[in-house]
Amino acid sequence: MNWKDFISFEPKVCHGKTHIKGTRVLISVILNFLAEKLTINEILEEYRKSFLKRK
């Protein structure tokens, strides 16, 4: 698995900040959630709609 398949940074999307491809979910937000000890399921619930749009 290659991180480049899932993470993107484009100047016109999210002000050029790294995000999950196909969404506007910022990597920095995910990292903050992990630092706060949220589980993957809790993070997914926070962004459920964003992840579902990707499919």
N, C-alpha and C positions, 0 to 999 in steps of 0.2 A: 504494500500500500504506500503510495506516494502522497505526501502532504499537498503537493501542487494540484492534485486531483480534487481537493476539497477546499483549499484556501486560495483566495484571490485578492489582488489589489489593483484597482482600476481608478484612474483619476476622476472619472465621472460617477463613480459609485461610492457612496459613503465617504465622500470627500477624500478619496484615495486611501482610506484606512483599510487594513486587512479585515476581510469578512469571509464568511462561509459562502462558497460559490452558489449563485442562484438565489441568494437571500440578502438581506441587509443586516444580518446578525453579525455584529462586530466580534472579532477574536478577543479584543480587550475585555469585552463584557463577559464572554465565556470564562476567560481567565480569572476575572474578578469573582464570578460565581464559584469557581473551583477554590479560590483562595478563602472564600467564606464557608467552605466545606459543604456546599450544596452537592447533592448526588446528581448523577447523569440524568436520572428520571425527573428530578426537580427542575433541572435546566431545560430538559425537553418540554416539560409542561409549561414553563415560562415562554418558550418559543414555539409551541406546538403548531400554531398556524403558519409560521414562517417555514418550518421544516416540511409541513404537508404541501405547501405551495411548490416545493422543489420537485415533487414526484410527478 
